[in-house]
Amino acid sequence: MHKTALAILASTIAFAAALSGTTAAAAVGTTPACADICILGVRTATHDTYDRLVIDFGEGDIPRWTTTVQDTPLYWGWEGSETQVPISGDSYLKVTLLPAETFDLNYKSTYNSPSYQSFNYPSLKGQALVYSFEDSNTFGLALGAHSSYKVFKLTAPNRIVIDVNH
């Protein structure tokens, strides 16, 4: 009975996300074990005055983060890479998480979202996991004309929230 209720809850959440235009990331179930906290995925939504990107984590300490804003497009991997990420914006926000993992202790991916996505939101135009190596991961957000943002953490479940104002 308990597994059936969880399956119904998971499908209801996915259906509601599809109706509201959000992307669901983390599935209901067991949390994988990582050397540091596991990155499970991202989800997004638009609201009256801001767009939101949420990075979902497994159990453990939420990682530290740093942010940088740039006017130049995003590239995959290290600085100086020649492969551009296929999302466009007026500016770009990079959020680097440390320490956090996208692979569990058995080297199986824990990240369940697309590597990049485009959106037609007022301020958030796209997102990508632009860099992932060992315990360092960087998400790139393509922003619209307005680039005021705030980043904060929430627990139960663990997540980092990025609100981009309209």
Buried (B, 14 or more C-beta within 10 A) or exposed (E): EEEEEEEEEBEEBEEEBEEEEBBBBBEEEEBBBBBBBBBBBBBBBBEEEBBBBBBBBBEBEBBEBEBEEEEEBBBBBEEEEEEEBEBEBEBBBBBBBBBBBBBBEEEEEBBBBBEBBBBEBBBBBBBBBBBBEEBBBBBBBBBBEBBEBEBEBEEEEBBBEBBBEB
